[in-house]
Amino acid sequence: MPRPTASLLARGACLALLMSTVTATALGGDPAAAPDAVRKTVRLANGMTLGYIELGDPKNPPLVSLHGYTNSSLAYLPLGRLLARDSHVFLLDMRGHGVSGKPECCYSRIDFAYDIKLFLDRFGLDRADIVGHSLGSFVAQTFAAYWPERTRHLVLIASSAGRLTPIEPGKPRPPSALGAAADEAIRNLKDPIDPDSPFMIEWWNVPSLDQDTQRMMRRESAGIPASVWRAIHAQGLASIDLVATIHWIKAPTLLVCGGKDGLFGPSDRDALMRYLPQAKLALFPELGHSLPEENPPLVAASIRDFLSH
């Protein structure tokens, strides 16, 4: 496919739905350690297989972490290890991602959230703290709305209440939150996806990440079939509108926001505060959309403080 435009690069880097900071230290300090050595899989009651990383003392309160679009559990190891000081942490690969199952369908926010419910059932967890980043935050909101009795605390990182625009007859569908350039590039993806293609290199061109990390995460994203990229994009991103169910959320909520977030800015933050007036806000003016990857210690400290009260 043709090389993506600079605007796509800017969106991809700035939005950082796809960033990570998995390093040898995060994986335990062994540069030769295989990233997948820390991942396990479990089969849910609906037949879906989910990948996950388990960290911390099982005696601590459970915490489930949900990643962004085409990302995976590996991206959140630095944050997860810090949260595991106080929590029994499960970093999940949501359906379609990582080592989880990748069916042709179904990828609505309720499909993702139901997997989380079944994951808790599988481990006998009555309640958990739910932490979601970007796409994962939409899933976290949905889970907390549909299963409030299973949600101890809710943490929404770089989130939004949605921006679904009504479609008038005869008018083209508006672009998704990623923007028209990204929408077109995703529509044109072909299998097999080359992790070192110009598209993937630009999609993962994050100057703050070392080259080994970027190569690893390109492989993660390239492992998602093109049809699944499109299905998640269409069902899980392009049609997101959380306003209809957000008032069902009962759990204490923390909003973690970056002042330089290029995807969800002040208007999204203000809307969430209006819909969730009891929510607490942790605003970091110097960070962007990928807060968990940009500064894991800062984000972890805000989450741990919130969960301790």
C-alpha positions in Angstrom: 0.0 0.0 0.0 1.2 3.6 -0.5 3.2 5.2 2.3 0.8 6.8 4.9 0.6 10.6 5.0 2.4 12.7 7.5 -1.1 13.4 9.0 -1.5 9.7 9.7 1.9 9.6 11.3 1.0 12.5 13.5 -2.3 11.0 14.5 -0.8 7.6 15.1 2.0 8.9 17.3 -0.1 11.6 19.0 -3.1 9.4 19.6 -0.9 6.5 20.8 -3.7 4.0 20.9 -0.9 1.7 19.9 2.1 2.7 22.0 4.1 0.7 24.5 7.2 0.8 26.7 8.0 -2.9 27.2 11.6 -3.0 28.1 14.0 -5.7 29.3 13.6 -4.2 32.8 9.9 -4.4 32.6 10.1 -8.1 31.6 12.2 -8.9 34.6 15.6 -7.5 33.7 16.7 -10.3 31.4 17.3 -8.9 27.9 17.0 -12.4 26.4 13.6 -13.0 28.0 10.9 -13.8 25.5 8.0 -11.4 26.0 5.4 -14.2 25.6 7.0 -16.1 28.4 5.0 -13.9 30.8 1.7 -14.5 29.1 -0.9 -17.1 29.8 -4.2 -18.0 28.1 -7.6 -19.0 29.4 -10.7 -20.2 27.7 -13.9 -18.5 28.6 -17.4 -19.9 28.9 -18.3 -18.3 25.5 -15.4 -20.2 23.8 -13.2 -17.1 23.5 -9.5 -17.5 24.4 -8.0 -14.5 26.2 -4.3 -13.9 26.8 -3.3 -12.3 30.1 -0.4 -11.5 32.3 -0.8 -12.1 36.0 1.2 -10.0 38.5 1.2 -9.5 42.3 -0.1 -11.2 45.4 -3.4 -13.1 44.9 -4.4 -11.9 48.4 -4.5 -8.3 47.2 -7.6 -6.8 45.5 -7.9 -7.8 41.9 -7.3 -5.3 39.2 -8.0 -5.8 35.5 -6.2 -3.6 32.9 -7.5 -3.1 29.4 -5.3 -1.8 26.5 -5.9 0.3 23.4 -6.6 -0.5 19.8 -4.1 -3.0 18.3 -2.0 -2.8 21.5 -1.7 -5.7 23.9 -0.9 -6.6 27.5 2.8 -6.4 26.8 2.5 -2.6 26.5 1.4 -2.2 30.1 4.0 -4.3 31.9 5.9 -1.3 33.4 2.6 0.1 34.8 1.4 -3.3 35.8 4.5 -4.1 37.9 4.0 -0.9 39.8 0.3 -1.5 40.4 1.1 -5.0 41.5 2.6 -3.6 44.7 -0.9 -3.2 46.1 -3.1 -5.2 43.6 -3.5 -8.6 42.1 -3.1 -7.4 38.5 -4.4 -9.0 35.3 -3.1 -7.3 32.2 -5.5 -8.6 29.4 -5.2 -9.1 25.7 -8.7 -8.2 24.6 -10.3 -10.3 21.9 -8.7 -9.8 18.5 -5.4 -8.7 20.1 -2.2 -10.3 21.4 -2.5 -14.0 21.9 -6.3 -13.9 22.3 -8.7 -15.4 19.8 -9.3 -13.4 16.7 -12.7 -14.3 15.2 -14.2 -12.5 12.3 -16.8 -11.0 14.7 -17.8 -9.6 17.2 -16.1 -6.4 18.4 -18.7 -4.1 19.8 -18.0 -2.6 23.2 -20.5 -5.0 24.8 -18.7 -8.0 23.2 -15.4 -6.8 24.8 -17.0 -6.1 28.1 -18.8 -9.4 28.3 -15.4 -11.1 27.9 -14.2 -9.3 31.0 -17.3 -10.5 32.9 -16.6 -14.1 31.9 -12.9 -13.6 32.7 -13.8 -12.6 36.3 -16.2 -15.6 36.5 -13.4 -17.9 35.3 -11.2 -16.9 38.2 -13.9 -16.7 40.8 -13.5 -12.9 41.2 -16.7 -11.3 42.5 -15.4 -7.7 42.0 -12.4 -6.0 40.6 -10.8 -2.6 40.0 -11.2 -2.0 36.2 -8.5 0.1 34.5 -8.9 1.0 30.8 -6.8 3.0 28.4 -8.3 4.6 25.2 -10.3 1.8 23.5 -9.9 -0.2 26.8 -11.5 2.8 28.6 -14.6 2.4 26.5 -14.7 -1.2 27.4 -14.1 -0.4 31.1 -17.0 2.1 31.0 -19.3 -0.5 29.4 -18.3 -3.1 31.9 -18.9 -0.8 34.8 -22.3 0.3 33.4 -23.6 -3.2 32.7 -22.1 -4.9 35.7 -21.9 -2.3 38.5 -21.9 -4.9 41.2 -18.7 -6.4 39.8 -16.8 -3.1 39.6 -15.0 -2.0 42.8 -13.3 1.1 41.2 -13.1 2.4 37.7 -10.1 4.1 36.2 -10.4 5.7 32.8 -7.2 6.8 31.1 -7.3 9.0 28.0 -11.0 8.5 27.6 -14.1 10.0 26.2 -17.9 9.7 26.4 -18.0 9.2 22.6 -18.6 11.3 19.6 -21.1 9.5 17.5 -22.5 11.8 14.8 -26.0 11.1 13.5 -25.8 10.1 9.8 -28.3 11.9 7.5 -29.7 10.0 4.6 -27.5 10.4 1.6 -24.6 11.8 3.6 -21.3 9.9 3.9 -20.4 8.4 7.2 -18.3 10.8 9.3 -14.7 9.7 10.0 -13.9 7.9 13.2 -12.0 9.5 16.0 -8.8 8.4 14.4 -9.4 10.6 11.4 -10.1 10.1 7.7 -6.4 9.3 6.8 -6.2 6.5 9.3 -9.6 5.2 8.4 -8.5 4.9 4.7 -5.2 3.2 5.6 -7.0 0.6 7.8 -9.5 -0.1 5.0 -6.6 -0.8 2.6 -4.7 -3.2 4.9 -3.9 -6.6 3.3 -2.9 -9.9 4.7 -0.3 -10.8 5.6 0.6 -7.5 7.3 4.3 -6.9 7.1 5.5 -5.6 10.5 8.3 -3.7 8.8 6.1 -2.2 6.1 6.1 1.6 5.7 2.5 1.7 7.2 3.5 -0.3 10.4 6.8 1.6 10.8 4.9 4.9 10.7 2.0 3.5 12.8 4.6 2.7 15.5 7.1 5.6 14.9 7.3 6.7 18.5 10.6 8.5 19.1 10.6 7.9 22.9 10.6 4.1 22.4 13.7 2.1 21.6 13.8 0.2 18.3 13.6 -3.2 19.8 10.3 -2.3 21.6 8.9 -0.8 18.4 9.8 -3.9 16.4 8.2 -6.1 19.0 4.9 -4.2 19.0 4.8 -4.0 15.2 4.9 -7.8 15.4 2.1 -7.8 17.9 -0.1 -5.5 15.6 0.9 -7.4 12.5 -0.4 -10.6 14.1 -3.9 -9.1 13.9 -5.6 -10.1 10.6 -6.5 -7.1 8.4 -10.2 -8.1 8.6 -10.0 -7.9 12.4 -8.3 -4.5 12.3 -11.3 -3.3 10.3 -13.9 -5.1 12.5 -12.5 -3.6 15.7 -12.2 -0.2 14.0 -15.7 -0.2 12.7 -17.5 -1.9 15.7 -15.3 -0.9 18.6 -14.2 2.6 17.6 -16.2 4.2 14.8 -19.5 3.6 16.5 -18.6 4.4 20.1 -21.2 6.5 21.9 -21.2 5.9 25.7 -23.7 8.6 26.7 -26.6 6.2 26.6 -25.2 4.0 29.4 -22.7 6.1 31.3 -25.3 7.1 33.9 -25.5 3.4 35.0 -21.9 3.6 36.3 -21.9 3.5 40.1 -18.3 2.8 41.0 -15.9 5.4 42.3 -14.1 6.7 39.2 -10.8 8.3 38.4 -10.1 10.1 35.1 -6.5 10.2 34.2 -5.9 12.7 31.4 -2.9 14.2 29.5 -2.8 17.9 28.7 -1.2 17.1 25.4 -3.7 14.4 24.4 -4.2 14.7 20.6 -7.2 12.5 20.5 -9.3 13.2 23.6 -8.9 16.8 24.7 -10.5 19.2 27.1 -14.0 18.9 25.6 -13.9 15.1 26.2 -12.6 15.6 29.7 -15.3 18.2 30.5 -18.0 15.9 29.1 -16.9 13.0 31.3 -16.9 15.2 34.3 -20.4 16.3 33.5 -21.7 12.8 33.1 -19.6 11.5 36.1 -19.8 14.5 38.5 -18.4 12.5 41.4 -15.3 11.4 39.4 -11.8 12.5 40.5 -9.5 14.0 38.0 -5.7 13.4 37.6 -4.5 15.8 34.9 -0.9 15.7 33.7 -0.3 18.7 31.5 3.0 17.4 30.1 1.7 14.0 29.0 -0.2 13.0 25.8 -2.6 10.3 24.9 -0.3 7.4 25.9 0.0 8.3 29.6 0.6 4.7 30.9 3.5 4.3 28.5 5.0 7.8 28.7 5.3 7.9 32.4 4.3 4.6 34.2 5.5 5.8 37.7 3.4 9.0 37.6 0.3 7.2 36.4 0.7 4.3 38.8 1.1 6.7 41.7 -2.2 8.4 40.8 -4.0 5.1 40.5 -2.6 3.6 43.7 -3.5 6.7 45.6 -7.0 6.6 44.3 -7.5 2.9 45.0 -6.2 3.3 48.6 -9.0 5.7 49.6 
